[in-house]
């Protein structure tokens, strides 16, 4: 039992305890976990190197998704796509105060999906909407909660749902299509709940004149339709894959892209992660984006910024791959399964879920939470408790996402409080109030996750 618990205890301790120089450093924590597992499993240096490579290879497709997803997001910022999307949603829904709230939430969710990170979405889009929400006479905490909910939901929102893709890689679900399709429903309900909660913050009945959309949807599309081409292409390609509909031209294009990537990268360890279907679609959308002068003229800057924005996440994923590889090679996964066979399903499942949510809360990252615990919880759920991999994936992704904003010390909420405070001068912004306002959505995601882990969804 000690052999199994020691690496995890070390990982959590380094993440949460302010040790000099290494305290709070997730990368070091994961590497220490992998090294301790290798030592306890009596792996030779050569075996550990091989195990590390195997572990990184397991997560290669998620790493590729993160890198190219971030570059793609930067191309859309340069192109002005997110401004066009926000203006379009405002023209569709934003002629009333509650309609404007809906437009803001949906835009934040889309940004979170593209960027794969709640904090990134809050930073990129959140600052654009603060002043508009101030004019709705919302308090700073209510504004913060609106930004918080929209941003962290986006990490789970298909079609680019990093939370589901990562849990699929860690659990070993080779084809996440079913998980993605179910997430359209579960996350969609979460978006509806967030819009309802946020709309309760607004008491005014009429939208201030300066917030009224100045253009109709048709006019926005007519003037800015080119900005939406790469995003439209990406969405169509992903949907064609997920529903397997042979739409003329697009289906043939998908098959051509698949063949090209598989031929070039299919047999190369780690680089084969690029052959993941969604990553291929994102790379194709990046190529299309570079046909635009706005993007092409700042091409290197766009790529560098994309790498920079995701560098820490990728480093965490690589370190997690090293830890996961060591866990498997040292036999820790098999031992965990053996140990839990005599324990209560309820106790182990509930305890693992709470741990997943707490790490997400403290680190502000569903990525860190999943990388820390899902490598152990996945085999327990699927092998010991006979839960399907699909249910294990849905549970891990939803619990980790819900945990990001959970009180009392959500790092994401503290970041959002800083963003709102930076725009709304001379006003205190209470991050705990932000967390409490967002609690209904947190609870919903945790509930969905636990229902999945107890075999009720999936």
TORFIVEX-148328 format. One record per residue (C-alpha): residue number from 1; residue in one letter; chain; z, y, x. Coordinates in steps of 0.25 Angstrom, whole numbers, padded with zeros to 4 digits, m for minus. Last residue first. Layout:
BEGIN
NUMI;n;res;chain;z;y;x
NUMI;NUM;a;A;Z;Y;X $
...
END
This chain:
BEGIN
NUMI;n;res;chain;z;y;x
NUMI;458;x;A;m0081;0026;m0090 $
NUMI;457;x;A;m0070;0032;m0097 $
NUMI;456;x;A;m0058;0025;m0102 $
NUMI;455;x;A;m0055;0017;m0090 $
NUMI;454;x;A;m0042;0022;m0085 $
NUMI;453;x;A;m0049;0029;m0074 $
NUMI;452;x;A;m0058;0036;m0084 $
NUMI;451;x;A;m0047;0040;m0093 $
NUMI;450;x;A;m0040;0046;m0081 $
NUMI;449;x;A;m0052;0054;m0077 $
NUMI;448;x;A;m0055;0059;m0091 $
NUMI;447;x;A;m0040;0063;m0093 $
NUMI;446;x;A;m0040;0070;m0079 $
NUMI;445;x;A;m0053;0078;m0083 $
NUMI;444;x;A;m0046;0082;m0096 $
NUMI;443;x;A;m0033;0086;m0090 $
NUMI;442;x;A;m0040;0095;m0080 $
NUMI;441;x;A;m0048;0102;m0091 $
NUMI;440;x;A;m0036;0105;m0099 $
NUMI;439;x;A;m0028;0110;m0087 $
NUMI;438;x;A;m0038;0121;m0083 $
NUMI;437;x;A;m0029;0132;m0089 $
NUMI;436;x;A;m0017;0125;m0081 $
NUMI;435;x;A;m0025;0126;m0068 $
NUMI;434;x;A;m0029;0141;m0070 $
NUMI;433;x;A;m0014;0143;m0073 $
NUMI;432;x;A;m0010;0137;m0060 $
NUMI;431;x;A;m0020;0145;m0053 $
NUMI;430;x;A;m0014;0158;m0057 $
NUMI;429;x;A;m0023;0170;m0055 $
NUMI;428;x;A;m0016;0183;m0052 $
NUMI;427;x;A;m0024;0196;m0056 $
NUMI;426;x;A;m0028;0208;m0047 $
NUMI;425;x;A;m0042;0204;m0046 $
NUMI;424;x;A;m0050;0194;m0054 $
NUMI;423;x;A;m0061;0189;m0044 $
NUMI;422;x;A;m0052;0184;m0033 $
NUMI;421;x;A;m0042;0179;m0042 $
NUMI;420;x;A;m0052;0171;m0050 $
NUMI;419;x;A;m0057;0164;m0037 $
NUMI;418;x;A;m0043;0162;m0032 $
NUMI;417;x;A;m0038;0156;m0045 $
NUMI;416;x;A;m0050;0146;m0044 $
NUMI;415;x;A;m0046;0142;m0030 $
NUMI;414;x;A;m0032;0139;m0035 $
NUMI;413;x;A;m0037;0132;m0047 $
NUMI;412;x;A;m0045;0123;m0038 $
NUMI;411;x;A;m0033;0120;m0029 $
NUMI;410;x;A;m0026;0114;m0042 $
NUMI;409;x;A;m0011;0116;m0040 $
NUMI;408;x;A;m0004;0114;m0053 $
NUMI;407;x;A;m0012;0110;m0060 $
NUMI;406;x;A;m0025;0102;m0061 $
NUMI;405;x;A;m0038;0109;m0057 $
NUMI;404;x;A;m0044;0099;m0047 $
NUMI;403;x;A;m0037;0087;m0055 $
NUMI;402;x;A;m0048;0087;m0066 $
NUMI;401;x;A;m0059;0084;m0056 $
NUMI;400;x;A;m0052;0073;m0049 $
NUMI;399;x;A;m0048;0067;m0062 $
NUMI;398;x;A;m0062;0068;m0067 $
NUMI;397;x;A;m0069;0062;m0055 $
NUMI;396;x;A;m0059;0051;m0053 $
NUMI;395;x;A;m0060;0046;m0067 $
NUMI;394;x;A;m0075;0046;m0069 $
NUMI;393;x;A;m0076;0038;m0056 $
NUMI;392;x;A;m0066;0028;m0059 $
NUMI;391;x;A;m0072;0026;m0073 $
NUMI;390;x;A;m0086;0024;m0067 $
NUMI;389;x;A;m0080;0015;m0057 $
NUMI;388;x;A;m0075;0006;m0068 $
NUMI;387;x;A;m0060;0004;m0069 $
NUMI;386;x;A;m0056;m0010;m0065 $
NUMI;385;x;A;m0041;m0006;m0062 $
NUMI;384;x;A;m0041;m0012;m0048 $
NUMI;383;x;A;m0056;m0011;m0044 $
NUMI;382;x;A;m0061;0001;m0051 $
NUMI;381;x;A;m0048;0010;m0052 $
NUMI;380;x;A;m0042;0006;m0039 $
NUMI;379;x;A;m0055;0006;m0032 $
NUMI;378;x;A;m0057;0021;m0036 $
NUMI;377;x;A;m0043;0025;m0034 $
NUMI;376;x;A;m0043;0024;m0019 $
NUMI;375;x;A;m0056;0031;m0016 $
NUMI;374;x;A;m0053;0040;m0028 $
NUMI;373;x;A;m0041;0046;m0021 $
NUMI;372;x;A;m0044;0056;m0010 $
NUMI;371;x;A;m0059;0058;m0012 $
NUMI;370;x;A;m0057;0060;m0027 $
NUMI;369;x;A;m0046;0071;m0025 $
NUMI;368;x;A;m0054;0078;m0014 $
NUMI;367;x;A;m0067;0078;m0022 $
NUMI;366;x;A;m0059;0083;m0034 $
NUMI;365;x;A;m0055;0095;m0026 $
NUMI;364;x;A;m0045;0106;m0029 $
NUMI;363;x;A;m0036;0099;m0018 $
NUMI;362;x;A;m0023;0099;m0026 $
NUMI;361;x;A;m0029;0096;m0039 $
NUMI;360;x;A;m0039;0086;m0035 $
NUMI;359;x;A;m0028;0079;m0027 $
NUMI;358;x;A;m0019;0079;m0040 $
NUMI;357;x;A;m0030;0074;m0049 $
NUMI;356;x;A;m0033;0062;m0040 $
NUMI;355;x;A;m0018;0059;m0039 $
NUMI;354;x;A;m0017;0059;m0054 $
NUMI;353;x;A;m0028;0050;m0055 $
NUMI;352;x;A;m0023;0040;m0045 $
NUMI;351;x;A;m0009;0040;m0052 $
NUMI;350;x;A;m0016;0038;m0066 $
NUMI;349;x;A;m0024;0026;m0061 $
NUMI;348;x;A;m0013;0019;m0053 $
NUMI;347;x;A;m0003;0021;m0063 $
NUMI;346;x;A;m0012;0017;m0075 $
NUMI;345;x;A;m0018;0004;m0068 $
NUMI;344;x;A;m0004;m0001;m0065 $
NUMI;343;x;A;m0003;m0007;m0051 $
NUMI;342;x;A;m0005;m0021;m0047 $
NUMI;341;x;A;m0020;m0020;m0043 $
NUMI;340;x;A;m0017;m0006;m0036 $
NUMI;339;x;A;m0013;m0012;m0023 $
NUMI;338;x;A;m0026;m0021;m0022 $
NUMI;337;x;A;m0035;m0009;m0026 $
NUMI;336;x;A;m0028;0000;m0015 $
NUMI;335;x;A;m0030;m0011;m0005 $
NUMI;334;x;A;m0045;m0013;m0008 $
NUMI;333;x;A;m0046;0003;m0006 $
NUMI;332;x;A;m0038;0002;0007 $
NUMI;331;x;A;m0047;m0008;0014 $
NUMI;330;x;A;m0048;0000;0027 $
NUMI;329;x;A;m0063;0001;0025 $
NUMI;328;x;A;m0062;0006;0011 $
NUMI;327;x;A;m0051;0017;0014 $
NUMI;326;x;A;m0058;0021;0027 $
NUMI;325;x;A;m0071;0023;0019 $
NUMI;324;x;A;m0064;0032;0009 $
NUMI;323;x;A;m0057;0040;0019 $
NUMI;322;x;A;m0070;0043;0027 $
NUMI;321;x;A;m0077;0046;0014 $
NUMI;320;x;A;m0066;0055;0010 $
NUMI;319;x;A;m0068;0062;0024 $
NUMI;318;x;A;m0083;0064;0020 $
NUMI;317;x;A;m0079;0069;0006 $
NUMI;316;x;A;m0069;0079;0012 $
NUMI;315;x;A;m0079;0084;0022 $
NUMI;314;x;A;m0090;0085;0011 $
NUMI;313;x;A;m0080;0093;0002 $
NUMI;312;x;A;m0077;0103;0014 $
NUMI;311;x;A;m0092;0105;0017 $
NUMI;310;x;A;m0096;0108;0002 $
NUMI;309;x;A;m0096;0123;0003 $
NUMI;308;x;A;m0101;0123;0017 $
NUMI;307;x;A;m0112;0113;0015 $
NUMI;306;x;A;m0117;0122;0003 $
NUMI;305;x;A;m0115;0135;0011 $
NUMI;304;x;A;m0124;0129;0022 $
NUMI;303;x;A;m0135;0124;0013 $
NUMI;302;x;A;m0135;0138;0005 $
NUMI;301;x;A;m0135;0146;0018 $
NUMI;300;x;A;m0146;0137;0024 $
NUMI;299;x;A;m0155;0139;0011 $
NUMI;298;x;A;m0152;0154;0010 $
NUMI;297;x;A;m0167;0158;0008 $
NUMI;296;x;A;m0169;0144;0001 $
NUMI;295;x;A;m0159;0146;m0010 $
NUMI;294;x;A;m0163;0160;m0015 $
NUMI;293;x;A;m0178;0156;m0012 $
NUMI;292;x;A;m0178;0144;m0021 $
NUMI;291;x;A;m0185;0132;m0016 $
NUMI;290;x;A;m0171;0128;m0010 $
NUMI;289;x;A;m0166;0125;m0024 $
NUMI;288;x;A;m0176;0114;m0026 $
NUMI;287;x;A;m0171;0107;m0013 $
NUMI;286;x;A;m0156;0109;m0018 $
NUMI;285;x;A;m0160;0102;m0031 $
NUMI;284;x;A;m0166;0090;m0024 $
NUMI;283;x;A;m0153;0089;m0015 $
NUMI;282;x;A;m0145;0090;m0028 $
NUMI;281;x;A;m0153;0079;m0035 $
NUMI;280;x;A;m0152;0070;m0022 $
NUMI;279;x;A;m0137;0072;m0023 $
NUMI;278;x;A;m0137;0068;m0037 $
NUMI;277;x;A;m0143;0055;m0034 $
NUMI;276;x;A;m0135;0051;m0022 $
NUMI;275;x;A;m0146;0049;m0010 $
NUMI;274;x;A;m0138;0059;m0002 $
NUMI;273;x;A;m0127;0049;0000 $
NUMI;272;x;A;m0137;0041;0008 $
NUMI;271;x;A;m0133;0051;0019 $
NUMI;270;x;A;m0120;0043;0021 $
NUMI;269;x;A;m0127;0031;0026 $
NUMI;268;x;A;m0142;0032;0027 $
NUMI;267;x;A;m0150;0022;0019 $
NUMI;266;x;A;m0153;0030;0007 $
NUMI;265;x;A;m0156;0043;0014 $
NUMI;264;x;A;m0171;0045;0015 $
NUMI;263;x;A;m0176;0034;0005 $
NUMI;262;x;A;m0165;0036;m0005 $
NUMI;261;x;A;m0167;0051;m0005 $
NUMI;260;x;A;m0182;0050;m0007 $
NUMI;259;x;A;m0181;0039;m0018 $
NUMI;258;x;A;m0170;0047;m0026 $
NUMI;257;x;A;m0178;0060;m0025 $
NUMI;256;x;A;m0191;0053;m0030 $
NUMI;255;x;A;m0183;0046;m0041 $
NUMI;254;x;A;m0177;0059;m0046 $
NUMI;253;x;A;m0191;0066;m0045 $
NUMI;252;x;A;m0197;0055;m0054 $
NUMI;251;x;A;m0185;0057;m0064 $
NUMI;250;x;A;m0188;0072;m0064 $
NUMI;249;x;A;m0203;0071;m0066 $
NUMI;248;x;A;m0201;0064;m0079 $
NUMI;247;x;A;m0187;0063;m0085 $
NUMI;246;x;A;m0184;0048;m0083 $
NUMI;245;x;A;m0170;0048;m0088 $
NUMI;244;x;A;m0159;0041;m0080 $
NUMI;243;x;A;m0147;0049;m0086 $
NUMI;242;x;A;m0140;0052;m0073 $
NUMI;241;x;A;m0152;0053;m0065 $
NUMI;240;x;A;m0160;0063;m0074 $
NUMI;239;x;A;m0148;0071;m0076 $
NUMI;238;x;A;m0146;0073;m0061 $
NUMI;237;x;A;m0161;0077;m0059 $
NUMI;236;x;A;m0160;0086;m0071 $
NUMI;235;x;A;m0148;0093;m0066 $
NUMI;234;x;A;m0153;0095;m0052 $
NUMI;233;x;A;m0166;0101;m0057 $
NUMI;232;x;A;m0159;0110;m0066 $
NUMI;231;x;A;m0150;0115;m0055 $
NUMI;230;x;A;m0162;0117;m0045 $
NUMI;229;x;A;m0170;0124;m0056 $
NUMI;228;x;A;m0159;0133;m0061 $
NUMI;227;x;A;m0161;0145;m0053 $
NUMI;226;x;A;m0176;0145;m0057 $
NUMI;225;x;A;m0172;0147;m0071 $
NUMI;224;x;A;m0166;0161;m0068 $
NUMI;223;x;A;m0174;0171;m0076 $
NUMI;222;x;A;m0179;0162;m0087 $
NUMI;221;x;A;m0166;0154;m0088 $
NUMI;220;x;A;m0158;0167;m0089 $
NUMI;219;x;A;m0167;0172;m0099 $
NUMI;218;x;A;m0167;0159;m0108 $
NUMI;217;x;A;m0151;0159;m0106 $
NUMI;216;x;A;m0150;0173;m0112 $
NUMI;215;x;A;m0147;0185;m0103 $
NUMI;214;x;A;m0136;0195;m0103 $
NUMI;213;x;A;m0125;0185;m0105 $
NUMI;212;x;A;m0113;0193;m0111 $
NUMI;211;x;A;m0102;0195;m0100 $
NUMI;210;x;A;m0104;0210;m0100 $
NUMI;209;x;A;m0103;0211;m0115 $
NUMI;208;x;A;m0089;0205;m0115 $
NUMI;207;x;A;m0089;0191;m0122 $
NUMI;206;x;A;m0083;0192;m0136 $
NUMI;205;x;A;m0071;0184;m0142 $
NUMI;204;x;A;m0061;0186;m0131 $
NUMI;203;x;A;m0050;0175;m0130 $
NUMI;202;x;A;m0056;0167;m0119 $
NUMI;201;x;A;m0047;0157;m0112 $
NUMI;200;x;A;m0049;0147;m0123 $
NUMI;199;x;A;m0064;0146;m0118 $
NUMI;198;x;A;m0059;0140;m0105 $
NUMI;197;x;A;m0052;0128;m0111 $
NUMI;196;x;A;m0064;0125;m0120 $
NUMI;195;x;A;m0074;0127;m0108 $
NUMI;194;x;A;m0065;0118;m0100 $
NUMI;193;x;A;m0065;0107;m0111 $
NUMI;192;x;A;m0080;0108;m0112 $
NUMI;191;x;A;m0081;0106;m0097 $
NUMI;190;x;A;m0072;0094;m0098 $
NUMI;189;x;A;m0080;0088;m0109 $
NUMI;188;x;A;m0092;0089;m0100 $
NUMI;187;x;A;m0085;0083;m0089 $
NUMI;186;x;A;m0082;0070;m0097 $
NUMI;185;x;A;m0096;0070;m0103 $
NUMI;184;x;A;m0105;0073;m0091 $
NUMI;183;x;A;m0095;0065;m0083 $
NUMI;182;x;A;m0099;0052;m0091 $
NUMI;181;x;A;m0113;0054;m0086 $
NUMI;180;x;A;m0108;0056;m0071 $
NUMI;179;x;A;m0100;0044;m0072 $
NUMI;178;x;A;m0112;0036;m0077 $
NUMI;177;x;A;m0121;0041;m0066 $
NUMI;176;x;A;m0111;0039;m0054 $
NUMI;175;x;A;m0119;0027;m0049 $
NUMI;174;x;A;m0112;0020;m0037 $
NUMI;173;x;A;m0098;0021;m0042 $
NUMI;172;x;A;m0090;0019;m0029 $
NUMI;171;x;A;m0077;0025;m0033 $
NUMI;170;x;A;m0078;0036;m0022 $
NUMI;169;x;A;m0092;0039;m0024 $
NUMI;168;x;A;m0091;0039;m0039 $
NUMI;167;x;A;m0079;0048;m0038 $
NUMI;166;x;A;m0087;0058;m0029 $
NUMI;165;x;A;m0099;0058;m0039 $
NUMI;164;x;A;m0090;0060;m0051 $
NUMI;163;x;A;m0083;0072;m0044 $
NUMI;162;x;A;m0096;0078;m0039 $
NUMI;161;x;A;m0102;0079;m0052 $
NUMI;160;x;A;m0116;0084;m0050 $
NUMI;159;x;A;m0122;0080;m0064 $
NUMI;158;x;A;m0111;0081;m0069 $
NUMI;157;x;A;m0098;0089;m0069 $
NUMI;156;x;A;m0086;0083;m0061 $
NUMI;155;x;A;m0085;0095;m0051 $
NUMI;154;x;A;m0089;0104;m0062 $
NUMI;153;x;A;m0076;0102;m0069 $
NUMI;152;x;A;m0069;0109;m0057 $
NUMI;151;x;A;m0076;0122;m0059 $
NUMI;150;x;A;m0076;0124;m0074 $
NUMI;149;x;A;m0061;0121;m0075 $
NUMI;148;x;A;m0058;0130;m0063 $
NUMI;147;x;A;m0067;0142;m0067 $
NUMI;146;x;A;m0061;0142;m0081 $
NUMI;145;x;A;m0047;0140;m0076 $
NUMI;144;x;A;m0049;0152;m0067 $
NUMI;143;x;A;m0053;0161;m0078 $
NUMI;142;x;A;m0041;0157;m0086 $
NUMI;141;x;A;m0032;0160;m0074 $
NUMI;140;x;A;m0038;0173;m0072 $
NUMI;139;x;A;m0036;0177;m0087 $
NUMI;138;x;A;m0048;0177;m0096 $
NUMI;137;x;A;m0052;0190;m0102 $
NUMI;136;x;A;m0067;0186;m0104 $
NUMI;135;x;A;m0070;0197;m0094 $
NUMI;134;x;A;m0062;0189;m0084 $
NUMI;133;x;A;m0071;0177;m0087 $
NUMI;132;x;A;m0083;0185;m0082 $
NUMI;131;x;A;m0076;0190;m0070 $
NUMI;130;x;A;m0073;0176;m0066 $
NUMI;129;x;A;m0087;0170;m0068 $
NUMI;128;x;A;m0094;0171;m0055 $
NUMI;127;x;A;m0081;0168;m0046 $
NUMI;126;x;A;m0080;0154;m0053 $
NUMI;125;x;A;m0095;0150;m0050 $
NUMI;124;x;A;m0094;0148;m0035 $
NUMI;123;x;A;m0079;0147;m0032 $
NUMI;122;x;A;m0076;0139;m0045 $
NUMI;121;x;A;m0088;0130;m0042 $
NUMI;120;x;A;m0083;0128;m0028 $
NUMI;119;x;A;m0069;0125;m0032 $
NUMI;118;x;A;m0073;0115;m0042 $
NUMI;117;x;A;m0082;0107;m0033 $
NUMI;116;x;A;m0095;0099;m0035 $
NUMI;115;x;A;m0103;0112;m0033 $
NUMI;114;x;A;m0114;0108;m0043 $
NUMI;113;x;A;m0104;0102;m0053 $
NUMI;112;x;A;m0094;0114;m0051 $
NUMI;111;x;A;m0105;0124;m0053 $
NUMI;110;x;A;m0109;0117;m0066 $
NUMI;109;x;A;m0094;0117;m0071 $
NUMI;108;x;A;m0093;0132;m0067 $
NUMI;107;x;A;m0105;0135;m0075 $
NUMI;106;x;A;m0100;0127;m0087 $
NUMI;105;x;A;m0087;0134;m0087 $
NUMI;104;x;A;m0093;0148;m0086 $
NUMI;103;x;A;m0103;0146;m0097 $
NUMI;102;x;A;m0091;0140;m0106 $
NUMI;101;x;A;m0083;0152;m0103 $
NUMI;100;x;A;m0094;0162;m0107 $
NUMI;99;x;A;m0096;0154;m0120 $
NUMI;98;x;A;m0081;0157;m0123 $
NUMI;97;x;A;m0083;0171;m0121 $
NUMI;96;x;A;m0096;0172;m0129 $
NUMI;95;x;A;m0110;0174;m0125 $
NUMI;94;x;A;m0108;0165;m0113 $
NUMI;93;x;A;m0113;0151;m0118 $
NUMI;92;x;A;m0128;0151;m0115 $
NUMI;91;x;A;m0130;0164;m0108 $
NUMI;90;x;A;m0117;0161;m0100 $
NUMI;89;x;A;m0122;0147;m0097 $
NUMI;88;x;A;m0135;0153;m0091 $
NUMI;87;x;A;m0128;0164;m0083 $
NUMI;86;x;A;m0119;0153;m0077 $
NUMI;85;x;A;m0131;0144;m0074 $
NUMI;84;x;A;m0139;0156;m0068 $
NUMI;83;x;A;m0127;0160;m0059 $
NUMI;82;x;A;m0126;0146;m0055 $
NUMI;81;x;A;m0140;0145;m0051 $
NUMI;80;x;A;m0141;0157;m0043 $
NUMI;79;x;A;m0150;0151;m0032 $
NUMI;78;x;A;m0140;0153;m0021 $
NUMI;77;x;A;m0129;0147;m0029 $
NUMI;76;x;A;m0138;0135;m0033 $
NUMI;75;x;A;m0142;0133;m0019 $
NUMI;74;x;A;m0127;0133;m0016 $
NUMI;73;x;A;m0124;0122;m0026 $
NUMI;72;x;A;m0135;0113;m0020 $
NUMI;71;x;A;m0129;0114;m0007 $
NUMI;70;x;A;m0115;0110;m0013 $
NUMI;69;x;A;m0122;0098;m0020 $
NUMI;68;x;A;m0129;0094;m0007 $
NUMI;67;x;A;m0116;0093;0000 $
NUMI;66;x;A;m0107;0087;m0011 $
NUMI;65;x;A;m0118;0077;m0016 $
NUMI;64;x;A;m0120;0072;m0001 $
NUMI;63;x;A;m0105;0070;0000 $
NUMI;62;x;A;m0104;0063;m0013 $
NUMI;61;x;A;m0116;0054;m0009 $
NUMI;60;x;A;m0109;0051;0005 $
NUMI;59;x;A;m0096;0047;m0001 $
NUMI;58;x;A;m0098;0032;0001 $
NUMI;57;x;A;m0105;0035;0014 $
NUMI;56;x;A;m0093;0043;0019 $
NUMI;55;x;A;m0084;0031;0017 $
NUMI;54;x;A;m0094;0021;0024 $
NUMI;53;x;A;m0094;0031;0036 $
NUMI;52;x;A;m0079;0032;0036 $
NUMI;51;x;A;m0078;0016;0036 $
NUMI;50;x;A;m0087;0015;0047 $
NUMI;49;x;A;m0079;0025;0055 $
NUMI;48;x;A;m0066;0018;0051 $
NUMI;47;x;A;m0072;0004;0055 $
NUMI;46;x;A;m0076;0010;0069 $
NUMI;45;x;A;m0062;0016;0071 $
NUMI;44;x;A;m0056;0003;0067 $
NUMI;43;x;A;m0050;0001;0053 $
NUMI;42;x;A;m0035;m0004;0052 $
NUMI;41;x;A;m0034;m0001;0037 $
NUMI;40;x;A;m0022;0008;0040 $
NUMI;39;x;A;m0030;0015;0050 $
NUMI;38;x;A;m0042;0017;0042 $
NUMI;37;x;A;m0034;0021;0030 $
NUMI;36;x;A;m0027;0032;0038 $
NUMI;35;x;A;m0040;0037;0044 $
NUMI;34;x;A;m0046;0038;0030 $
NUMI;33;x;A;m0034;0045;0024 $
NUMI;32;x;A;m0033;0054;0036 $
NUMI;31;x;A;m0048;0058;0034 $
NUMI;30;x;A;m0045;0061;0019 $
NUMI;29;x;A;m0034;0070;0023 $
NUMI;28;x;A;m0041;0077;0034 $
NUMI;27;x;A;m0052;0080;0024 $
NUMI;26;x;A;m0043;0085;0013 $
NUMI;25;x;A;m0036;0095;0022 $
NUMI;24;x;A;m0024;0099;0014 $
NUMI;23;x;A;m0014;0097;0026 $
NUMI;22;x;A;m0022;0095;0039 $
NUMI;21;x;A;m0018;0107;0047 $
NUMI;20;x;A;m0003;0106;0045 $
NUMI;19;x;A;0001;0097;0033 $
NUMI;18;x;A;0000;0104;0020 $
NUMI;17;x;A;0002;0091;0011 $
NUMI;16;x;A;m0008;0089;0000 $
NUMI;15;x;A;m0021;0084;0007 $
NUMI;14;x;A;m0014;0078;0019 $
NUMI;13;x;A;m0004;0071;0010 $
NUMI;12;x;A;m0015;0066;0000 $
NUMI;11;x;A;m0023;0060;0012 $
NUMI;10;x;A;m0011;0053;0018 $
NUMI;9;x;A;m0006;0047;0005 $
NUMI;8;x;A;m0020;0042;0003 $
NUMI;7;x;A;m0021;0035;0017 $
NUMI;6;x;A;m0007;0030;0016 $
NUMI;5;x;A;m0008;0024;0002 $
NUMI;4;x;A;m0017;0012;0005 $
NUMI;3;x;A;m0010;0007;0018 $
NUMI;2;x;A;0004;0010;0011 $
NUMI;1;x;A;0000;0000;0000 $
END
